[in-house]
Amino acid sequence: MTRTLITGGLVITAADEVHADVLIEHGRVVALAAPGTQEWTADRVIDASQKYVIPGGVDAHTHMELPFGGTFASDTFETGTRAAAWGGTTTIVDFAVQAKGESLQAGLNAWMEKADGNCAIDYAFHMIMSDVNEATLREMPKLIEHGVSSFKLFMAYPGVFYSDDGQILRAMQVAGDTGGLIMMHAENGIAIDVLVEQALVRGETDPRYHGEVRKALLEAEATHRAIQLARVAGSPLYVVHVSAQEAVAELAAARDKGLPVFGETCPQYLFLSTDNLAEPDFEGAKYVCSTPLRPKEHQAALWRGLRTNDLQVVSTDHCPFCFVGQKELGRGDFSKIPNGLPGVENRMDLLHQAVVDGHISRRRWIEIACATPARMFGIYPQKGTIAPGADADVVIYDPHATQVLSAETHHMNVDYSAYEGKTVTGQVETVLSRGEVVVDQRKYVGHAGHGGFVPRGLCQYLG
């Protein structure tokens, strides 16, 4: 194992910004020191002058190879984690899926098999519970023991992933007793299905109607209901992909009461809107995801929530489907468009653009993209920071470079970019994963199988 020294950069963590040299050995950070104050020797020296030295990103919400709507997400664990590395993310937390009638363990085993030997960066798993029953409730503590400590439930997608309020309450009760964290897709799926059916009867079949039927009030209602069920159960709650200002208000009200309620949003809700869903010639299908894109006026509430800590995490919900052959399944019926957007490669850059635009500070950038997701899902300080003892997941970031986001240059296995033509300031230059260089001066030098499974502890914001 080589000894690496990173010199001359501005080290930025959630807690601090300091010019420091960083010494890495045996895959971990071993020391930081003021520039030039230590006469360290190293096998490899990386000059980070005029650059940022930041922790590798932790994307706590990805869906590699997810089956959905008769097809599969187009990124495999190999292509998706390679793209993540290109974008400065060094750990993903993906979702293992329990099939109806099967055990949680069987679902976890299936996803472990997909990922094992294929990942360019480290990975962990949440567990999607699509069949809450006596047997699966008993399995929850066993999964926690094996490092899978969060469980996703859906108030949407009746007949697929949907759980009713009774099932949700019972899973929350187990989480409350064991320290597990319930993650909630908060949309009123029963009501949405009625609105979908009515829209199609009226001949409203274009992609923009996907956003119109999945109303912001139904996201807010489900968020409110999930919070109250968690209060009854004595359980913490993490609401995924928050997109509507009314849902942010529900989270803020709960947090003002001191409740252990957390919220995540995604770059698509911060940078895209219903204007994209309305693009002509079926182009809007590229932007179909759930929760849906909202009118632009919702963005201010999301940015404000990130600044006030009513929203704590920005993840991608990376779930790509190609426009040709996959999104096209919904021509003539928006309800058949596979739900999901590509983004795992773009998150760190888009959030740096938010720093440039004045929405957030540099330390808040690192907090919402690295440190907080690591703490939320029990892998801090192994991940999410640069400190002695931490894994040497380190990114050399050029804050002055400019780039144009495009499908022609991205590395995700999908035929379009949700941010096509957008110019952003800042670019990943070099990426280390556990001390091993995987991207070197904008050249990929990593390999499938370098990434390993990371068992997670409990949420570090509880107790």
DOTI-233301 format. One line per field, with one value per residue (C-alpha): residue number from 1; x, y, z. Coordinates in steps of 0.001 Angstrom, whole numbers, always signed. Example, Ala and Ser with C-alpha at 12.3 -4.5 7.8 and 13.67 -1.06 7.14 Angstrom:
2
migu <- 1, 2
c1 <- +12300, +13670
c2 <- -4500, -1060
c3 <- +7800, +7140
***
This chain:
463
migu <- 1, 2, 3, 4, 5, 6, 7, 8, 9, 10, 11, 12, 13, 14, 15, 16, 17, 18, 19, 20, 21, 22, 23, 24, 25, 26, 27, 28, 29, 30, 31, 32, 33, 34, 35, 36, 37, 38, 39, 40, 41, 42, 43, 44, 45, 46, 47, 48, 49, 50, 51, 52, 53, 54, 55, 56, 57, 58, 59, 60, 61, 62, 63, 64, 65, 66, 67, 68, 69, 70, 71, 72, 73, 74, 75, 76, 77, 78, 79, 80, 81, 82, 83, 84, 85, 86, 87, 88, 89, 90, 91, 92, 93, 94, 95, 96, 97, 98, 99, 100, 101, 102, 103, 104, 105, 106, 107, 108, 109, 110, 111, 112, 113, 114, 115, 116, 117, 118, 119, 120, 121, 122, 123, 124, 125, 126, 127, 128, 129, 130, 131, 132, 133, 134, 135, 136, 137, 138, 139, 140, 141, 142, 143, 144, 145, 146, 147, 148, 149, 150, 151, 152, 153, 154, 155, 156, 157, 158, 159, 160, 161, 162, 163, 164, 165, 166, 167, 168, 169, 170, 171, 172, 173, 174, 175, 176, 177, 178, 179, 180, 181, 182, 183, 184, 185, 186, 187, 188, 189, 190, 191, 192, 193, 194, 195, 196, 197, 198, 199, 200, 201, 202, 203, 204, 205, 206, 207, 208, 209, 210, 211, 212, 213, 214, 215, 216, 217, 218, 219, 220, 221, 222, 223, 224, 225, 226, 227, 228, 229, 230, 231, 232, 233, 234, 235, 236, 237, 238, 239, 240, 241, 242, 243, 244, 245, 246, 247, 248, 249, 250, 251, 252, 253, 254, 255, 256, 257, 258, 259, 260, 261, 262, 263, 264, 265, 266, 267, 268, 269, 270, 271, 272, 273, 274, 275, 276, 277, 278, 279, 280, 281, 282, 283, 284, 285, 286, 287, 288, 289, 290, 291, 292, 293, 294, 295, 296, 297, 298, 299, 300, 301, 302, 303, 304, 305, 306, 307, 308, 309, 310, 311, 312, 313, 314, 315, 316, 317, 318, 319, 320, 321, 322, 323, 324, 325, 326, 327, 328, 329, 330, 331, 332, 333, 334, 335, 336, 337, 338, 339, 340, 341, 342, 343, 344, 345, 346, 347, 348, 349, 350, 351, 352, 353, 354, 355, 356, 357, 358, 359, 360, 361, 362, 363, 364, 365, 366, 367, 368, 369, 370, 371, 372, 373, 374, 375, 376, 377, 378, 379, 380, 381, 382, 383, 384, 385, 386, 387, 388, 389, 390, 391, 392, 393, 394, 395, 396, 397, 398, 399, 400, 401, 402, 403, 404, 405, 406, 407, 408, 409, 410, 411, 412, 413, 414, 415, 416, 417, 418, 419, 420, 421, 422, 423, 424, 425, 426, 427, 428, 429, 430, 431, 432, 433, 434, 435, 436, 437, 438, 439, 440, 441, 442, 443, 444, 445, 446, 447, 448, 449, 450, 451, 452, 453, 454, 455, 456, 457, 458, 459, 460, 461, 462, 463
c1 <- +0, +1490, +1930, +311, +797, -1617, -45, -1055, -4840, -7684, -9132, -12886, -15008, -18426, -16678, -13709, -11718, -7965, -4911, -3256, -1165, -2878, -946, -2534, -1312, -2887, -6054, -6689, -5950, -3200, -2391, -3025, -529, -22, +1650, +5381, +5560, +6186, +8933, +6807, +8008, +5586, +5488, +3051, +2718, -379, -120, -3489, -2418, -5332, -7668, -10054, -9369, -12773, -14206, -15569, -19289, -21776, -24854, -27391, -30078, -29290, -31043, -28636, -30258, -33663, -36584, -39381, -42322, -41309, -37695, -34521, -32532, -29877, -26856, -25344, -23385, -20256, -21263, -23100, -20291, -17739, -19852, -20195, -16405, -16085, -18407, -16531, -18800, -16934, -19756, -23295, -26118, -28344, -31683, -32056, -35605, -37729, -39993, -43561, -43802, -40053, -37941, -35938, -32791, -33499, -33814, -30607, -28769, -29900, -28607, -25367, -24801, -25420, -22907, -20199, -17084, -18609, -18326, -15627, -16334, -17682, -21359, -23952, -27649, -31008, -33845, -37064, -39910, -42648, -44376, -44681, -45854, -45046, -42068, -40488, -40995, -39023, -36230, -35638, -33416, -31367, -30633, -29588, -27074, -25609, -25180, -28436, -30087, -32619, -35875, -37765, -41553, -43835, -47106, -47134, -47294, -50299, -49849, -46068, -44307, -47253, -47760, -50935, -50943, -51199, -48168, -46246, -47110, -45944, -42625, -42126, -42764, -39974, -37665, -38463, -37557, -34351, -32830, -33601, -34507, -37663, -37269, -40538, -41658, -44399, -47096, -50745, -50620, -54271, -55483, -52860, -54063, -57577, -56235, -54109, -57145, -59246, -56523, -56136, -59904, -59756, -57034, -54315, -51499, -48387, -45495, -46447, -49575, -47357, -46536, -50076, -51682, -48979, -50059, -47920, -50765, -50721, -47000, -47649, -50575, -48526, -45578, -47879, -49399, -45991, -44846, -47923, -47546, -43887, -44931, -47425, -44824, -42010, -39908, -37505, -38440, -36435, -38522, -36860, -36838, -38817, -39912, -42801, -42740, -45820, -43939, -40967, -43385, -44589, -41004, -40136, -43179, -42217, -38620, -39783, -41472, -38118, -39214, -36583, -37763, -35356, -35687, -33761, -34050, -32345, -30623, -33467, -35867, -33324, -32429, -35277, -39027, -42340, -41035, -38862, -41785, -43668, -40945, -42512, -42205, -42258, -38927, -40615, -40507, -36811, -37806, -40484, -39639, -41538, -41978, -42333, -40658, -42545, -43090, -39996, -41455, -40939, -37154, -36784, -38380, -36022, -32932, -34213, -34810, -31215, -29922, -32098, -31419, -35084, -33651, -30390, -29267, -29017, -28995, -29664, -32325, -30232, -32500, -31713, -33790, -32760, -35008, -34891, -36507, -37279, -38860, -40615, -42666, -44972, -45733, -49475, -49760, -47629, -48360, -46220, -43090, -40443, -39944, -36405, -33583, -29803, -27710, -25098, -22285, -23649, -24516, -21234, -20787, -24344, -24036, -20749, -22589, -25047, -22072, -21019, -24617, -24787, -27434, -25172, -21684, -18731, -18956, -22696, -21938, -19762, -22225, -25257, -23315, -20756, -20868, -24598, -25475, -22588, -23900, -27525, -26767, -24161, -20833, -19259, -16350, -15228, -16849, -17822, -14820, -11053, -9592, -7064, -8545, -11096, -11069, -8954, -11904, -10596, -11387, -9117, -11619, -10844, -13258, -12201, -12718, -15886, -17674, -20795, -22932, -23869, -24729, -21813, -19298, -20920, -20148, -23583, -25044, -27958, -28565, -29456, -28474, -31126, -28868, -27915, -26039, -25851, -22539, -21247, -18208, -16040, -14854, -13472, -9809, -8545, -10416, -9053, -11110, -9575, -6251, -6344, -6526, -9605, -9701, -6312, -6251, -9628, -8618, -10368, -7837, -10128, -11547, -14617, -14245, -12261, -15408, -16425, -19565, -19743, -21785, -23587, -24330, -27422, -28368, -25986, -28572, -30574, -30091
c2 <- +0, +3320, +6292, +9395, +13050, +15735, +19184, +22791, +22476, +24016, +21169, +21653, +19572, +20233, +21676, +23598, +25071, +24982, +24988, +21690, +18839, +15443, +12221, +8926, +5434, +1950, +3375, +5880, +9459, +9378, +13059, +16648, +19455, +23089, +23277, +22683, +22109, +18357, +16692, +13759, +11362, +9617, +7297, +9642, +13396, +15164, +18930, +20458, +24107, +26406, +23430, +22161, +18912, +17537, +14256, +11890, +12356, +10009, +9510, +7922, +7280, +5367, +2641, +609, -2139, -1436, -3262, -778, -693, -3725, -2612, -2019, +1061, +1342, +1726, -1450, -1382, -1263, +1598, +3516, +3447, +4352, +7400, +8234, +8243, +10566, +12936, +12855, +10404, +7592, +5833, +4998, +3596, +1666, -41, -3800, -4826, -7395, -9102, -9716, -13110, -13287, -12586, -9425, -11532, -12997, -9483, -8370, -11442, -10734, -7167, -8175, -10550, -7786, -5476, -7911, -7630, -4974, -1691, +902, +2571, +1466, +678, -31, -921, +186, -2374, -1751, -3511, -4236, -6909, -5982, -9026, -10903, -12675, -9594, -7544, -10210, -9947, -6222, -6553, -9256, -6981, -4200, -6597, -7189, -3503, -2726, -361, +1568, +412, +2121, +2095, +3490, +5351, +5362, +2706, +583, -3010, -2676, -1271, +260, -274, +769, +2819, -255, -1878, +1373, +1750, -1761, -1330, +1986, +331, -2185, +633, +2573, -438, -1384, +1935, +1330, +4249, +4282, +6011, +7107, +7761, +10172, +10525, +9514, +6760, +5755, +9261, +9713, +6575, +8042, +11259, +9311, +7325, +10476, +12295, +9437, +9298, +13006, +12256, +13941, +11576, +13763, +13645, +16969, +15389, +13134, +16228, +17547, +14426, +13881, +16991, +18832, +18662, +14860, +14870, +17198, +15110, +11918, +13648, +14868, +11397, +9713, +12139, +11434, +7663, +7961, +9962, +7257, +4538, +6401, +6065, +8331, +9203, +10142, +11460, +10886, +13128, +16048, +18254, +20477, +23566, +22283, +19090, +21139, +23047, +19769, +18714, +22120, +22035, +18564, +19563, +22688, +20262, +18523, +15353, +13030, +13782, +14308, +15294, +14755, +16573, +16007, +18183, +17747, +19573, +22348, +22930, +21560, +22219, +21481, +23535, +20522, +18103, +20251, +20104, +19230, +16102, +13760, +15234, +15854, +12096, +12462, +14315, +11950, +10932, +10562, +12713, +14838, +18060, +21073, +24637, +26809, +28688, +25569, +25813, +28751, +26748, +23827, +26052, +27727, +24309, +23336, +26540, +26211, +22458, +21523, +19502, +17785, +15735, +16065, +12671, +11918, +9190, +8127, +5797, +6188, +4966, +5605, +7892, +5518, +2205, +2854, +6261, +5678, +2901, +5720, +7290, +7880, +7113, +9075, +6533, +3973, +6168, +4593, +6919, +8088, +10436, +10050, +12183, +10299, +11928, +15480, +15992, +17322, +19724, +21042, +21671, +23470, +25633, +26356, +27627, +29840, +31104, +31954, +29420, +27603, +27920, +25688, +23898, +23396, +21859, +19258, +18844, +17987, +15901, +14074, +14405, +14390, +11413, +9529, +10376, +9782, +6257, +5220, +5358, +8548, +9258, +6324, +8231, +11857, +13710, +14158, +13382, +10960, +7465, +8183, +6198, +8068, +8883, +12215, +14432, +17092, +19627, +22500, +25309, +27472, +25024, +25301, +22457, +21916, +18985, +16751, +13175, +13313, +13602, +11989, +8420, +7266, +4493, +6558, +8336, +11781, +14264, +15868, +18944, +18991, +22169, +23559, +25286, +24795, +26149, +23534, +20083, +16937, +16478, +13497, +10978, +8569, +5713, +4226, +5710, +4226, +6686, +5919, +9156, +10734, +14205, +13562, +10088, +7001, +4529, +2561, -900, -2959, -4848, -2182, -1080, -3066, -3471, -1092, -2387, +522, +1366, +3186, +6739, +9011, +11745, +9571, +8610
c3 <- +0, -1052, +1232, -256, +613, -568, -317, -695, -790, +1178, +3238, +3622, +5985, +7489, +10535, +9212, +6338, +6753, +4502, +5364, +4063, +4316, +4902, +3854, +4664, +4601, +3072, +5851, +6713, +9329, +9867, +8858, +9368, +8427, +5012, +5143, +8894, +8630, +6624, +5543, +2878, +572, -2442, -4159, -3738, -5072, -5467, -4583, -4771, -5638, -5205, -2565, -710, +295, +1602, -1003, -1438, +244, -1951, +360, -2276, -5478, -7447, -9571, -11653, -10088, -11743, -12461, -14835, -16850, -17316, -15287, -14315, -17014, -14710, -13315, -10084, -12235, -14552, -11831, -9291, -11948, -12851, -9152, -8822, -11807, -9960, -6659, -4830, -3089, -1210, -2293, -210, -2602, -1987, -1787, -2691, -925, -3457, -2296, -640, -88, +2985, +3590, +3695, +256, -1163, +517, -747, -4315, -4199, -2501, -5384, -7942, -6245, -5125, -7272, -9524, -7629, -8246, -4875, -1510, -1082, +1579, +1507, +2777, +2681, +759, +2569, +51, +2150, +5834, +7820, +11025, +9464, +7906, +11065, +12950, +10380, +10892, +14006, +12280, +9327, +11696, +13267, +9806, +8995, +7187, +9648, +7533, +5977, +3182, +3045, +356, +725, -3104, -5848, -4779, -5906, -6139, -3066, -1188, +2553, +4339, +7540, +9743, +8140, +8360, +12048, +12856, +11027, +12797, +16166, +15472, +14338, +17499, +19634, +17793, +16678, +13015, +10766, +8644, +5280, +3727, +174, +1184, -1467, -1177, -3787, -3448, -4269, -7001, -8778, -8920, -10435, -12949, -14107, -14454, -16409, -18888, -19428, -20314, -22872, -20815, -21717, -22102, -19592, -18016, -16558, -14430, -12397, -12395, -10903, -8257, -6427, -3915, -1390, -1612, -834, +2098, +3354, +3259, +4943, +7730, +8128, +8231, +10937, +13073, +12664, +13695, +16767, +17743, +17219, +18972, +15846, +13974, +10394, +7308, +4396, +1030, -2073, -630, -3540, -2383, -188, +1664, +2594, +3810, +6060, +7601, +8336, +9782, +12081, +13332, +13945, +15791, +18201, +18689, +16889, +15342, +11814, +8912, +5280, +2058, -1236, -4587, -7201, -9683, -7359, -6785, -10443, -12600, -12663, -14342, -17270, -18087, -17776, -20297, -22977, -26357, -28519, -25490, -24308, -20949, -20336, -19541, -16365, -15057, -11493, -8209, -6269, -9420, -10421, -9082, -10342, -9888, -6924, -4759, -5161, -2775, +46, -598, -525, +2617, +4202, +3447, +5024, +8157, +8506, +8094, +5200, +6093, +3091, -687, -2407, -6059, -6166, -9154, -11147, -14860, -17785, -21375, -23397, -26363, -25558, -21882, -21277, -24617, -23012, -21855, -25236, -25207, -21461, -18999, -16255, -18118, -18250, -15972, -12990, -12434, -13416, -13797, -11475, -9430, -11436, -11182, -7503, -6138, -9061, -8926, -5197, -5741, -8263, -5440, -3414, -6330, -6658, -2950, -1916, +577, +2069, +1243, +4580, +4149, +732, +2433, +5284, +3125, +591, +2752, +6545, +7315, +5091, +6718, +10198, +9264, +8115, +10672, +8814, +10232, +10764, +8612, +5753, +5227, +6657, +6419, +9827, +11306, +11249, +8528, +5305, +2766, +512, -730, -3704, -5201, -6522, -8877, -7929, -10880, -13755, -15804, -17539, -19594, -18434, -21334, -22255, -24693, -21865, -18829, -17736, -16582, -18754, -20046, -23344, -22045, -19351, -17172, -17156, -20859, -21762, -18216, -17469, -13937, -12149, -10437, -11439, -9849, -10699, -8672, -6505, -3907, -2522, +619, -455, -3953, -6840, -8952, -10952, -11717, -13286, -14977, -16118, -14728, -13321, -10992, -11464, -10727, -7473, -5626, -3788, -746, +1334, +4298, +7267, +8872, +12468, +13732, +12850, +14772, +15309, +17707, +21323
***
